[in-house]
Amino acid sequence: MDSFDVIVIGGGPGGYVCAIRCAQLGLKTGVVERDKLGGICLNWGCIPTKALLRSSEIWHLMHRLNEFGFSADNFKFDIAKIVERSRKVSTQLSNGVGFLMKKHKITVIAGEAKLTSPGKIVVTKDGKGTGYEARNIVLATGARARTMPGLEPDGNLIWTYREAMVPPAFPKSLLVVGSGAIGIEFASFYRTLGSDVTVVEVMDRVLPVEDEEISAFAQKAFVKQGMKIKVATTVEKLVKGADNVTATLKAKDGKTETITVDRVILAVGIVGNVENIGLEQAGVKVEKTHVVADQWGGTGVPGLWAIGDLVGAPWLAHKAMHEGVIVAEKIAGVKGVHPLDASKVPGCTYCWPQVASVGMTEAKAKASGRKIKIGRFPFIGNGKAIALGEAEGLVKTVFDAETGELLGAHMAGAEVTELIQGYTIARAGELTDEDLAHTIFPHPTLSEMMHEAVLDADKKALHI
């Protein structure tokens, strides 16, 4: 039986990063992966969706050529080529993870792993089981799309993110169920390319985890683009036709309506992959389809750790990667390891306009009992945004009025998924409004708006 210091079950962002850090720390490491290295993120999530959204972004710009001094006729898109490029990007990156495994001398074990006894697993491939043992086992099996009774995907007319990423033909009309990051990104992609898109959200606003003001700003932009938004609404049933789906929608006031669309995309959350890996036998606690783990990734079972989407929100690749490093360093006995602070994990949604945030919303900051102050700065006041032709957007900051602590930051607009890291660093470094006010931001850049939104919290903004 092959023996390791660490075996990581799952080769997604959390798993492969954990394995790399373990190897860097001198631990003999193996990774079990049943499909492709890189997991959902590289193969069916974060990366390929961004490739798709880049194509829709180009299509959007092509329709604004005259604004920038250009002209062209009869341009068109080929959905098959757009999908092909997206898949090539994923393949390139998945192969890159394979290279990293070789570089760090990490053993990649193909198959499905199951815990059998303390420190031991069996990996099954093509019906054959092989035993392995390790002093430490890290569970990083990820999650999958949630399904609901009566709204089951069939891979043909009713899609999850997987089918939405590789459409055999472009749907002229779509119903997107759920307006979180996944739902809104697909809604944005298909709407920008010309599909008639309706988004249904059970909560009273789109992007419900975001700050209410940013949600409202984004919703207004989506509606302006021609997206139909139905909030406080549920999908009562889906009836499949020969090549379409008729959905019955029920509003909060009890009124119902039916709409018929070519395809439906389900984006109603995710559930952890906790089945068939021996968790019950190992004594691992599971709540609401997720493994219960402490701030260090410990499961309470000696030598057994868990990270990433498997342990719950926020369901983000960068959070999983960070947890992977924490666990690797705890296993190796590195001193001074910081536990995960979820309030310092940024969230990014790559719709148009982009949305990004870190820390508390205004509502949560008020609910915490603190005295707060708010800063805002609109894109229209920024020279670089106007020069780019991207003058619609908003940057918002939330500070503790007494201590100056940056409690949260929220943005909507061009490239905010890149900008948010500035505020994330500020939170990690415990910088105050005064520290940020004294920081010099380069001109002309979009990042100047981050400075202005800080200054505005003290009524010192310069360009509004």
C-alpha positions as CSV (number, residue, x, y, z in Angstrom):
1,M,0.0,0.0,0.0
2,D,1.4,3.4,-1.1
3,S,1.9,5.7,1.9
4,F,1.9,9.5,1.9
5,D,2.2,12.3,4.4
6,V,-0.9,14.0,2.8
7,I,-3.5,12.8,0.4
8,V,-5.9,15.4,-1.0
9,I,-9.2,14.1,-2.3
10,G,-10.2,16.4,-5.1
11,G,-8.0,18.3,-7.6
12,G,-10.0,21.6,-7.8
13,P,-8.6,25.0,-6.9
14,G,-8.6,24.2,-3.1
15,G,-7.2,20.7,-3.5
16,Y,-4.4,21.3,-6.0
17,V,-3.2,24.4,-4.2
18,C,-3.2,22.6,-0.9
19,A,-1.2,19.8,-2.5
20,I,1.3,22.3,-3.9
21,R,1.8,24.0,-0.6
22,C,2.2,20.6,1.1
23,A,4.9,19.6,-1.4
24,Q,6.7,23.0,-0.9
25,L,6.8,22.2,2.8
26,G,8.5,18.9,2.2
27,L,5.5,16.6,2.6
28,K,5.0,13.5,0.4
29,T,1.7,14.4,-1.3
30,G,-0.9,12.7,-3.4
31,V,-4.0,14.1,-5.1
32,V,-7.0,11.9,-6.0
33,E,-9.1,13.3,-8.9
34,R,-12.0,11.5,-10.6
35,D,-12.3,13.7,-13.6
36,K,-10.0,16.6,-14.7
37,L,-7.5,18.5,-12.6
38,G,-8.7,22.0,-11.9
39,G,-12.1,20.9,-10.9
40,I,-15.3,22.7,-11.7
41,C,-13.6,26.1,-11.6
42,L,-11.1,25.5,-14.4
43,N,-13.2,23.1,-16.4
44,W,-16.9,24.2,-16.0
45,G,-16.9,27.3,-13.9
46,C,-14.9,30.4,-13.2
47,I,-12.5,30.2,-16.1
48,P,-14.6,29.1,-19.1
49,T,-17.4,31.4,-18.2
50,K,-15.0,34.3,-18.2
51,A,-13.9,33.3,-21.7
52,L,-17.6,33.3,-22.8
53,L,-18.2,36.7,-21.2
54,R,-15.1,38.1,-22.9
55,S,-16.7,37.2,-26.2
56,S,-20.0,38.8,-25.3
57,E,-18.1,41.9,-24.2
58,I,-16.4,42.2,-27.6
59,W,-19.8,41.8,-29.3
60,H,-21.1,44.6,-27.1
61,L,-18.2,46.8,-28.1
62,M,-18.7,46.0,-31.8
63,H,-22.1,47.6,-31.6
64,R,-20.5,50.8,-30.3
65,L,-17.9,51.1,-33.0
66,N,-19.3,54.4,-34.3
67,E,-18.9,55.9,-30.8
68,F,-15.1,55.2,-31.0
69,G,-14.7,56.4,-34.6
70,F,-15.0,53.1,-36.4
71,S,-17.4,51.5,-38.8
72,A,-18.1,48.0,-39.9
73,D,-20.9,46.1,-41.6
74,N,-22.4,42.7,-41.4
75,F,-20.5,41.4,-38.4
76,K,-21.8,38.3,-36.8
77,F,-20.9,35.7,-34.1
78,D,-20.5,32.0,-34.3
79,I,-21.6,30.4,-31.0
80,A,-19.7,27.2,-31.9
81,K,-16.5,29.1,-32.1
82,I,-17.2,31.1,-29.0
83,V,-17.7,27.8,-27.1
84,E,-14.6,26.2,-28.7
85,R,-12.4,29.0,-27.5
86,S,-13.9,28.7,-24.0
87,R,-13.1,25.0,-23.9
88,K,-9.6,25.5,-25.2
89,V,-8.9,28.0,-22.4
90,S,-10.1,25.4,-19.9
91,T,-8.0,22.6,-21.4
92,Q,-4.9,24.8,-21.4
93,L,-5.3,25.6,-17.7
94,S,-6.2,22.1,-16.7
95,N,-3.0,20.9,-18.4
96,G,-1.1,23.6,-16.6
97,V,-2.3,22.2,-13.3
98,G,-1.0,18.8,-14.4
99,F,2.4,20.4,-15.1
100,L,2.4,21.9,-11.6
101,M,1.8,18.5,-10.1
102,K,4.8,17.0,-12.0
103,K,6.9,20.0,-11.1
104,H,6.3,19.5,-7.4
105,K,6.5,15.7,-7.6
106,I,2.9,15.3,-6.4
107,T,1.4,11.9,-7.2
108,V,-1.9,12.2,-9.2
109,I,-4.2,9.3,-8.6
110,A,-7.1,8.9,-11.0
111,G,-10.4,7.6,-9.6
112,E,-13.0,8.0,-6.8
113,A,-11.7,8.0,-3.3
114,K,-13.5,6.6,-0.2
115,L,-12.4,6.8,3.4
116,T,-12.2,3.2,4.8
117,S,-10.5,3.6,8.2
118,P,-8.4,6.2,10.0
119,G,-5.7,7.4,7.6
120,K,-6.7,5.0,4.8
121,I,-8.7,5.3,1.6
122,V,-9.6,3.1,-1.4
123,V,-9.5,4.7,-4.9
124,T,-11.7,3.0,-7.4
125,K,-11.0,3.3,-11.2
126,D,-12.8,1.2,-13.8
127,G,-14.1,-1.1,-11.2
128,K,-10.8,-1.8,-9.6
129,G,-10.0,-0.6,-6.0
130,T,-6.5,0.4,-4.8
131,G,-5.6,1.2,-1.2
132,Y,-3.6,4.1,0.0
133,E,-2.7,5.5,3.4
134,A,-1.7,8.9,4.7
135,R,-1.1,10.6,8.0
136,N,-3.3,13.4,6.9
137,I,-6.2,13.4,4.4
138,V,-7.7,16.6,3.1
139,L,-11.3,16.5,1.7
140,A,-11.7,18.9,-1.2
141,T,-14.5,17.2,-3.2
142,G,-16.3,20.5,-4.0
143,A,-20.0,20.9,-4.8
144,R,-22.5,20.7,-7.6
145,A,-25.6,22.5,-8.8
146,R,-28.6,22.3,-6.6
147,T,-31.8,20.7,-8.0
148,M,-35.3,21.2,-6.8
149,P,-38.4,19.0,-7.1
150,G,-40.2,19.7,-10.3
151,L,-37.3,21.7,-11.6
152,E,-34.9,19.0,-12.5
153,P,-32.4,19.6,-15.3
154,D,-32.5,17.2,-18.3
155,G,-29.4,18.5,-20.1
156,N,-31.5,19.3,-23.2
157,L,-34.2,21.8,-22.5
158,I,-33.5,22.6,-18.8
159,W,-29.8,23.3,-18.2
160,T,-27.4,23.7,-15.3
161,Y,-24.2,25.7,-15.7
162,R,-22.6,22.8,-17.6
163,E,-25.1,22.8,-20.5
164,A,-25.3,26.6,-20.5
165,M,-21.6,26.7,-21.1
166,V,-21.7,24.5,-24.3
167,P,-24.9,25.3,-26.1
168,P,-25.2,23.3,-29.3
169,A,-27.2,26.2,-30.8
170,F,-27.9,29.7,-29.6
171,P,-31.3,30.0,-27.8
172,K,-33.4,32.9,-28.8
173,S,-35.1,33.0,-25.4
174,L,-34.1,32.0,-21.9
175,L,-35.4,31.8,-18.4
176,V,-32.7,32.0,-15.8
177,V,-33.8,30.8,-12.4
178,G,-31.7,32.4,-9.7
179,S,-29.9,35.8,-9.7
180,G,-26.8,35.0,-7.8
181,A,-23.4,35.3,-9.5
182,I,-23.8,32.2,-11.7
183,G,-27.4,33.0,-12.8
184,I,-26.6,36.7,-13.6
185,E,-23.4,35.9,-15.4
186,F,-25.2,33.6,-17.8
187,A,-28.1,36.0,-18.1
188,S,-25.6,38.7,-19.0
189,F,-23.8,36.6,-21.5
190,Y,-26.9,35.5,-23.4
191,R,-28.6,38.8,-23.3
192,T,-25.6,40.7,-24.6
193,L,-25.5,38.3,-27.6
194,G,-29.1,38.9,-28.3
195,S,-31.2,36.3,-26.4
196,D,-34.5,37.4,-24.9
197,V,-33.7,36.8,-21.2
198,T,-36.0,36.6,-18.2
199,V,-34.5,36.3,-14.7
200,V,-36.6,35.0,-11.8
201,E,-35.4,35.5,-8.2
202,V,-37.2,34.3,-5.1
203,M,-35.7,37.2,-3.0
204,D,-36.8,40.7,-3.4
205,R,-33.8,41.9,-5.4
206,V,-31.2,40.5,-7.8
207,L,-27.7,39.6,-6.5
208,P,-29.2,39.3,-3.0
209,V,-25.9,38.9,-1.1
210,E,-24.7,42.3,-2.4
211,D,-25.3,45.7,-0.8
212,E,-28.9,46.8,-1.6
213,E,-27.7,50.0,-3.3
214,I,-25.4,48.1,-5.6
215,S,-28.1,45.5,-6.3
216,A,-30.5,48.3,-7.3
217,F,-27.9,49.9,-9.5
218,A,-27.1,46.6,-11.2
219,Q,-30.8,45.7,-11.7
220,K,-31.5,49.1,-13.3
221,A,-28.6,48.5,-15.7
222,F,-29.8,44.9,-16.6
223,V,-33.3,46.2,-17.3
224,K,-31.9,49.0,-19.5
225,Q,-30.1,46.3,-21.5
226,G,-33.5,44.6,-22.1
227,M,-33.3,41.9,-19.5
228,K,-36.6,41.1,-17.8
229,I,-36.3,40.8,-14.1
230,K,-38.9,39.2,-11.8
231,V,-38.0,39.4,-8.1
232,A,-40.0,38.0,-5.2
233,T,-41.1,35.3,-7.7
234,T,-40.9,31.5,-7.7
235,V,-41.1,29.0,-10.5
236,E,-44.1,26.8,-9.8
237,K,-43.5,24.3,-12.6
238,L,-41.8,23.7,-15.9
239,V,-43.6,21.9,-18.7
240,K,-41.3,20.7,-21.5
241,G,-42.5,20.9,-25.1
242,A,-40.8,19.5,-28.2
243,D,-38.2,22.2,-28.3
244,N,-39.2,24.7,-25.6
245,V,-40.3,25.0,-22.0
246,T,-43.4,26.7,-20.5
247,A,-42.8,28.0,-17.0
248,T,-45.5,28.9,-14.5
249,L,-44.3,31.9,-12.3
250,K,-45.8,32.9,-9.1
251,A,-45.3,36.4,-7.6
252,K,-45.3,37.2,-3.9
253,D,-48.8,38.6,-4.2
254,G,-50.0,35.2,-5.4
255,K,-50.5,36.2,-9.1
256,T,-49.3,33.6,-11.6
257,E,-48.2,33.9,-15.2
258,T,-46.8,31.6,-17.8
259,I,-43.9,32.2,-20.2
260,T,-42.5,30.0,-22.9
261,V,-38.8,30.0,-23.7
262,D,-36.4,28.0,-25.7
263,R,-34.3,26.9,-22.7
264,V,-34.2,27.2,-18.9
265,I,-31.0,27.7,-16.9
266,L,-31.2,26.6,-13.2
267,A,-28.9,28.5,-10.9
268,V,-30.5,28.0,-7.5
269,G,-27.4,27.3,-5.5
270,I,-25.1,24.4,-4.9
271,V,-24.8,21.3,-2.6
272,G,-21.7,19.8,-1.3
273,N,-20.3,16.5,-2.7
274,V,-20.6,14.6,0.6
275,E,-21.9,11.3,-0.7
276,N,-20.0,8.0,-1.1
277,I,-16.8,9.2,0.4
278,G,-17.1,7.4,3.8
279,L,-17.9,10.5,5.9
280,E,-20.4,8.8,8.2
281,Q,-18.1,5.9,8.9
282,A,-15.2,8.3,9.6
283,G,-17.3,10.3,12.1
284,V,-17.3,13.5,10.1
285,K,-20.2,15.9,10.9
286,V,-22.3,17.0,7.9
287,E,-24.9,19.9,8.0
288,K,-27.0,21.0,5.1
289,T,-24.9,19.0,2.6
290,H,-21.6,20.5,3.8
291,V,-18.9,19.2,6.0
292,V,-18.5,21.0,9.3
293,A,-15.0,22.3,9.7
294,D,-13.3,24.8,12.1
295,Q,-11.4,27.9,11.1
296,W,-8.3,25.8,10.4
297,G,-10.1,23.3,8.2
298,G,-10.2,20.7,11.0
299,T,-13.1,18.3,11.0
300,G,-12.8,17.2,14.6
301,V,-11.5,13.8,13.4
302,P,-7.7,13.6,13.9
303,G,-5.8,13.8,10.6
304,L,-8.9,14.6,8.6
305,W,-9.3,18.1,7.1
306,A,-11.9,19.7,4.8
307,I,-11.7,22.8,2.6
308,G,-13.5,24.7,-0.2
309,D,-17.0,24.5,-1.5
310,L,-17.4,21.2,0.5
311,V,-17.4,23.2,3.8
312,G,-19.8,25.9,2.6
313,A,-20.1,29.6,1.9
314,P,-18.6,31.7,0.4
315,W,-18.5,29.2,-2.5
316,L,-15.5,30.8,-4.2
317,A,-12.3,29.4,-5.7
318,H,-10.0,31.9,-4.1
319,K,-11.5,31.1,-0.7
320,A,-10.8,27.4,-1.3
321,M,-7.2,28.1,-2.3
322,H,-6.6,30.2,0.8
323,E,-8.1,27.4,3.0
324,G,-5.8,24.9,1.1
325,V,-2.8,26.9,2.2
326,I,-4.0,27.2,5.8
327,V,-4.5,23.4,6.1
328,A,-1.2,22.6,4.4
329,E,0.7,24.9,6.8
330,K,-1.2,23.6,9.9
331,I,-0.3,20.0,8.9
332,A,3.4,21.0,8.4
333,G,3.5,22.8,11.8
334,V,4.2,26.2,10.3
335,K,4.1,28.9,13.1
336,G,1.9,31.9,12.9
337,V,-0.8,30.6,10.5
338,H,-3.8,32.9,10.4
339,P,-7.3,31.3,10.3
340,L,-9.7,32.1,7.6
341,D,-11.6,35.4,8.1
342,A,-14.6,35.1,5.7
343,S,-15.3,38.9,6.0
344,K,-12.0,39.5,4.1
345,V,-13.0,37.3,1.2
346,P,-13.9,39.4,-1.9
347,G,-16.8,38.5,-4.1
348,C,-16.8,39.2,-7.8
349,T,-19.6,38.8,-10.4
350,Y,-18.5,39.2,-14.1
351,C,-21.8,40.4,-15.5
352,W,-22.1,43.7,-17.3
353,P,-21.8,45.9,-15.4
354,Q,-19.4,44.0,-13.2
355,V,-20.1,43.8,-9.5
356,A,-17.6,43.3,-6.7
357,S,-17.5,43.6,-2.9
358,V,-15.7,42.8,0.3
359,G,-16.8,43.0,3.9
360,M,-20.1,44.3,5.4
361,T,-23.0,45.7,3.4
362,E,-24.4,49.0,4.7
363,A,-27.4,47.2,6.2
364,K,-25.2,44.6,8.0
365,A,-22.9,47.4,9.3
366,K,-25.9,49.3,10.7
367,A,-27.3,46.0,12.2
368,S,-24.0,45.5,14.0
369,G,-24.7,48.5,16.2
370,R,-21.8,50.6,15.0
371,K,-22.0,54.2,14.1
372,I,-21.1,54.2,10.4
373,K,-20.3,56.6,7.6
374,I,-20.7,56.0,3.9
375,G,-18.7,57.3,0.9
376,R,-19.8,57.1,-2.7
377,F,-18.3,58.1,-6.0
378,P,-19.9,57.7,-9.5
379,F,-18.0,56.6,-12.6
380,I,-19.2,59.7,-14.4
381,G,-16.8,61.7,-12.2
382,N,-13.7,59.8,-13.3
383,G,-11.7,60.8,-16.4
384,K,-10.5,57.3,-17.2
385,A,-14.0,55.8,-17.1
386,I,-15.3,58.5,-19.5
387,A,-12.3,58.0,-21.8
388,L,-13.0,54.2,-21.9
389,G,-16.7,54.9,-22.6
390,E,-17.7,53.3,-19.3
391,A,-19.2,56.1,-17.4
392,E,-21.9,54.1,-15.6
393,G,-20.9,52.8,-12.3
394,L,-20.6,53.4,-8.6
395,V,-18.0,52.8,-5.8
396,K,-19.3,52.7,-2.2
397,T,-17.4,52.5,1.0
398,V,-18.7,51.7,4.6
399,F,-16.6,52.9,7.5
400,D,-16.8,52.7,11.3
401,A,-17.4,56.4,12.0
402,E,-15.5,56.3,15.3
403,T,-12.5,54.1,14.6
404,G,-12.2,54.7,10.8
405,E,-12.1,50.9,10.1
406,L,-13.1,50.0,6.6
407,L,-16.1,47.7,7.2
408,G,-17.0,47.1,3.6
409,A,-16.6,48.2,0.0
410,H,-19.1,47.7,-2.8
411,M,-18.8,48.4,-6.5
412,A,-20.6,48.1,-9.8
413,G,-19.1,49.1,-13.2
414,A,-16.2,48.4,-15.6
415,E,-13.3,46.4,-14.2
416,V,-14.5,46.5,-10.6
417,T,-13.5,42.8,-10.2
418,E,-9.9,44.0,-10.6
419,L,-10.3,47.1,-8.4
420,I,-11.8,45.4,-5.4
421,Q,-8.5,43.9,-4.4
422,G,-7.3,47.3,-3.3
423,Y,-10.0,47.4,-0.6
424,T,-9.4,43.8,0.2
425,I,-5.7,44.6,1.0
426,A,-6.9,47.6,3.1
427,R,-9.1,45.3,5.2
428,A,-6.4,42.7,5.5
429,G,-3.9,45.4,6.6
430,E,-6.5,47.0,8.9
431,L,-6.1,50.4,7.2
432,T,-8.3,53.2,8.3
433,D,-10.1,55.9,6.3
434,E,-7.2,58.2,7.2
435,D,-4.6,55.8,5.9
436,L,-6.5,55.4,2.6
437,A,-7.0,59.2,2.3
438,H,-3.3,59.7,2.6
439,T,-2.6,57.1,-0.1
440,I,-1.7,58.4,-3.5
441,F,-3.6,56.8,-6.4
442,P,-2.3,57.1,-9.9
443,H,-4.0,59.4,-12.5
444,P,-5.7,58.7,-14.8
445,T,-7.0,55.4,-13.5
446,L,-10.3,53.9,-12.5
447,S,-8.7,53.3,-9.1
448,E,-8.9,57.0,-8.3
449,M,-12.6,56.4,-7.7
450,M,-11.6,54.2,-4.7
451,H,-9.8,57.1,-3.2
452,E,-12.7,59.5,-3.9
453,A,-15.1,57.1,-2.3
454,V,-13.0,57.1,0.8
455,L,-12.7,60.9,0.8
456,D,-16.5,61.2,0.3
457,A,-17.1,59.3,3.6
458,D,-15.7,62.5,5.3
459,K,-17.3,64.9,2.7
460,K,-13.9,65.6,1.2
461,A,-14.3,64.1,-2.3
462,L,-12.7,66.3,-4.9
463,H,-14.4,65.5,-8.2
464,I,-18.1,65.6,-7.3
